Amino acid sequence: MRHPQRSRVQAELAKNLLTWSRAAARGWHKLAQRSPGHLQIGDVVELGHGELLVALAVTKSLTKEANEMLQPALPRDLWADLAVYDLIDHGPGVPVDITSRLRKLRGYARHFSTPLSLTDEELARALGRRGFDAY
């Protein structure tokens, strides 16, 4: 059976670990239940479940920051269209019942893009552009 190659700490990683803030080190330890702060050049880097959690948390945080930076740069109609697209392709889909359609989209949009506060009118127009009646 072939064993995976083990990664070892290189100078760049060791240097970066020395620049960590206390908050970054605490956050890592909180999620991973261990800290890489003790690693030295040449040590084997062990990656486990905790490091996966850290990677997911960082990815989620970066995604949220990128979304917030994009919000003022993109037209509101585009954000409304994205909400409908996401509801259809990544969420529960557009409800068949027309009376709950806008309410579901409003809740979905609020959950994923709260700072935008898309209006019912913006969301209804976006539904219409995808061929759905909102009222």
C-alpha positions as YAML, in Angstrom:
chain: A
units: angstrom
residues:
- id: 1
  name: MET
  ca: [0.00, 0.00, 0.00]
- id: 2
  name: ARG
  ca: [1.33, 3.42, -0.95]
- id: 3
  name: HIS
  ca: [1.49, 6.00, 1.82]
- id: 4
  name: PRO
  ca: [0.82, 9.64, 1.03]
- id: 5
  name: GLN
  ca: [3.84, 11.90, 1.01]
- id: 6
  name: ARG
  ca: [4.14, 13.83, 4.25]
- id: 7
  name: SER
  ca: [4.38, 17.59, 4.00]
- id: 8
  name: ARG
  ca: [7.03, 19.28, 6.06]
- id: 9
  name: VAL
  ca: [7.18, 22.80, 7.40]
- id: 10
  name: GLN
  ca: [9.07, 25.08, 5.04]
- id: 11
  name: ALA
  ca: [10.71, 28.39, 5.95]
- id: 12
  name: GLU
  ca: [7.78, 30.44, 4.59]
- id: 13
  name: LEU
  ca: [5.23, 28.72, 6.84]
- id: 14
  name: ALA
  ca: [7.48, 28.98, 9.89]
- id: 15
  name: LYS
  ca: [7.98, 32.70, 9.19]
- id: 16
  name: ASN
  ca: [4.23, 33.29, 8.79]
- id: 17
  name: LEU
  ca: [3.42, 31.48, 12.02]
- id: 18
  name: LEU
  ca: [5.61, 33.97, 13.87]
- id: 19
  name: THR
  ca: [3.47, 36.86, 12.61]
- id: 20
  name: TRP
  ca: [0.13, 35.49, 13.82]
- id: 21
  name: SER
  ca: [-1.89, 37.72, 16.08]
- id: 22
  name: ARG
  ca: [-3.10, 36.34, 19.39]
- id: 23
  name: ALA
  ca: [-6.66, 36.49, 18.06]
- id: 24
  name: ALA
  ca: [-5.70, 34.39, 15.01]
- id: 25
  name: ALA
  ca: [-3.93, 31.82, 17.19]
- id: 26
  name: ARG
  ca: [-6.91, 31.65, 19.59]
- id: 27
  name: GLY
  ca: [-9.35, 31.26, 16.71]
- id: 28
  name: TRP
  ca: [-7.32, 28.45, 15.17]
- id: 29
  name: HIS
  ca: [-7.01, 26.66, 18.50]
- id: 30
  name: LYS
  ca: [-10.71, 27.05, 19.22]
- id: 31
  name: LEU
  ca: [-11.68, 25.32, 15.98]
- id: 32
  name: ALA
  ca: [-8.83, 22.84, 15.48]
- id: 33
  name: GLN
  ca: [-8.29, 22.03, 19.18]
- id: 34
  name: ARG
  ca: [-4.56, 22.34, 18.61]
- id: 35
  name: SER
  ca: [-2.16, 24.99, 17.43]
- id: 36
  name: PRO
  ca: [0.49, 24.97, 14.71]
- id: 37
  name: GLY
  ca: [2.44, 27.63, 16.63]
- id: 38
  name: HIS
  ca: [5.00, 25.12, 17.87]
- id: 39
  name: LEU
  ca: [5.98, 23.88, 14.40]
- id: 40
  name: GLN
  ca: [9.58, 24.29, 13.29]
- id: 41
  name: ILE
  ca: [11.20, 23.99, 9.88]
- id: 42
  name: GLY
  ca: [11.27, 20.33, 8.87]
- id: 43
  name: ASP
  ca: [8.45, 19.19, 11.18]
- id: 44
  name: VAL
  ca: [5.71, 17.06, 9.63]
- id: 45
  name: VAL
  ca: [2.50, 19.00, 9.08]
- id: 46
  name: GLU
  ca: [-0.46, 17.00, 10.38]
- id: 47
  name: LEU
  ca: [-3.80, 17.98, 8.90]
- id: 48
  name: GLY
  ca: [-6.95, 16.58, 10.42]
- id: 49
  name: HIS
  ca: [-10.61, 17.26, 11.09]
- id: 50
  name: GLY
  ca: [-9.84, 20.42, 13.07]
- id: 51
  name: GLU
  ca: [-7.84, 21.94, 10.24]
- id: 52
  name: LEU
  ca: [-10.68, 21.17, 7.85]
- id: 53
  name: LEU
  ca: [-13.02, 23.11, 10.15]
- id: 54
  name: VAL
  ca: [-10.59, 26.03, 10.16]
- id: 55
  name: ALA
  ca: [-10.41, 26.00, 6.35]
- id: 56
  name: LEU
  ca: [-14.20, 26.00, 6.08]
- id: 57
  name: ALA
  ca: [-14.54, 28.82, 8.61]
- id: 58
  name: VAL
  ca: [-11.97, 30.95, 6.81]
- id: 59
  name: THR
  ca: [-13.63, 30.27, 3.45]
- id: 60
  name: LYS
  ca: [-17.03, 31.29, 4.84]
- id: 61
  name: SER
  ca: [-15.58, 34.47, 6.31]
- id: 62
  name: LEU
  ca: [-13.81, 35.41, 3.07]
- id: 63
  name: THR
  ca: [-16.98, 34.72, 1.08]
- id: 64
  name: LYS
  ca: [-18.99, 37.00, 3.36]
- id: 65
  name: GLU
  ca: [-16.39, 39.78, 3.08]
- id: 66
  name: ALA
  ca: [-16.26, 39.48, -0.72]
- id: 67
  name: ASN
  ca: [-20.06, 39.56, -0.89]
- id: 68
  name: GLU
  ca: [-20.15, 42.72, 1.22]
- id: 69
  name: MET
  ca: [-17.56, 44.40, -1.01]
- id: 70
  name: LEU
  ca: [-19.49, 43.46, -4.15]
- id: 71
  name: GLN
  ca: [-22.87, 44.68, -2.93]
- id: 72
  name: PRO
  ca: [-22.38, 48.37, -3.73]
- id: 73
  name: ALA
  ca: [-20.57, 47.56, -7.00]
- id: 74
  name: LEU
  ca: [-23.32, 45.51, -8.65]
- id: 75
  name: PRO
  ca: [-26.83, 46.68, -9.64]
- id: 76
  name: ARG
  ca: [-29.65, 45.75, -7.26]
- id: 77
  name: ASP
  ca: [-31.55, 44.06, -10.11]
- id: 78
  name: LEU
  ca: [-28.61, 41.70, -10.55]
- id: 79
  name: TRP
  ca: [-28.71, 40.81, -6.84]
- id: 80
  name: ALA
  ca: [-32.45, 40.14, -7.09]
- id: 81
  name: ASP
  ca: [-31.85, 37.94, -10.15]
- id: 82
  name: LEU
  ca: [-29.13, 36.06, -8.25]
- id: 83
  name: ALA
  ca: [-31.55, 35.46, -5.38]
- id: 84
  name: VAL
  ca: [-34.04, 33.85, -7.77]
- id: 85
  name: TYR
  ca: [-31.29, 31.85, -9.48]
- id: 86
  name: ASP
  ca: [-30.00, 30.61, -6.12]
- id: 87
  name: LEU
  ca: [-33.50, 29.73, -4.92]
- id: 88
  name: ILE
  ca: [-34.05, 27.66, -8.07]
- id: 89
  name: ASP
  ca: [-30.65, 26.03, -8.46]
- id: 90
  name: HIS
  ca: [-29.35, 25.79, -4.89]
- id: 91
  name: GLY
  ca: [-32.39, 26.16, -2.67]
- id: 92
  name: PRO
  ca: [-35.80, 24.57, -2.46]
- id: 93
  name: GLY
  ca: [-36.94, 25.98, -5.82]
- id: 94
  name: VAL
  ca: [-39.71, 28.43, -6.61]
- id: 95
  name: PRO
  ca: [-42.91, 27.33, -4.89]
- id: 96
  name: VAL
  ca: [-45.75, 26.19, -7.13]
- id: 97
  name: ASP
  ca: [-48.19, 28.00, -4.82]
- id: 98
  name: ILE
  ca: [-48.16, 31.60, -6.03]
- id: 99
  name: THR
  ca: [-49.29, 32.91, -2.63]
- id: 100
  name: SER
  ca: [-46.07, 31.71, -0.96]
- id: 101
  name: ARG
  ca: [-43.66, 32.43, -3.84]
- id: 102
  name: LEU
  ca: [-42.61, 35.97, -2.91]
- id: 103
  name: ARG
  ca: [-42.52, 35.16, 0.82]
- id: 104
  name: LYS
  ca: [-40.13, 32.23, 0.22]
- id: 105
  name: LEU
  ca: [-37.90, 34.31, -2.05]
- id: 106
  name: ARG
  ca: [-37.90, 37.18, 0.45]
- id: 107
  name: GLY
  ca: [-36.80, 34.85, 3.25]
- id: 108
  name: TYR
  ca: [-34.16, 33.24, 1.07]
- id: 109
  name: ALA
  ca: [-32.78, 36.61, -0.06]
- id: 110
  name: ARG
  ca: [-32.80, 37.95, 3.51]
- id: 111
  name: HIS
  ca: [-30.84, 34.95, 4.74]
- id: 112
  name: PHE
  ca: [-28.12, 35.18, 2.09]
- id: 113
  name: SER
  ca: [-27.91, 38.92, 1.45]
- id: 114
  name: THR
  ca: [-29.30, 40.70, 4.50]
- id: 115
  name: PRO
  ca: [-27.45, 44.01, 4.08]
- id: 116
  name: LEU
  ca: [-29.07, 44.59, 0.68]
- id: 117
  name: SER
  ca: [-32.64, 44.63, 2.00]
- id: 118
  name: LEU
  ca: [-34.08, 43.82, -1.42]
- id: 119
  name: THR
  ca: [-37.65, 45.06, -1.71]
- id: 120
  name: ASP
  ca: [-40.67, 42.96, -2.63]
- id: 121
  name: GLU
  ca: [-40.91, 44.94, -5.87]
- id: 122
  name: GLU
  ca: [-37.30, 44.13, -6.81]
- id: 123
  name: LEU
  ca: [-37.82, 40.46, -6.02]
- id: 124
  name: ALA
  ca: [-41.15, 40.32, -7.89]
- id: 125
  name: ARG
  ca: [-39.52, 41.82, -11.01]
- id: 126
  name: ALA
  ca: [-36.71, 39.24, -10.75]
- id: 127
  name: LEU
  ca: [-39.27, 36.44, -10.53]
- id: 128
  name: GLY
  ca: [-40.98, 37.88, -13.60]
- id: 129
  name: ARG
  ca: [-37.71, 37.92, -15.53]
- id: 130
  name: ARG
  ca: [-37.46, 34.17, -14.89]
- id: 131
  name: GLY
  ca: [-41.05, 33.61, -16.01]
- id: 132
  name: PHE
  ca: [-42.76, 33.37, -12.62]
- id: 133
  name: ASP
  ca: [-45.67, 35.46, -11.39]
- id: 134
  name: ALA
  ca: [-45.13, 36.95, -7.95]
- id: 135
  name: TYR
  ca: [-48.71, 37.89, -7.10]
...
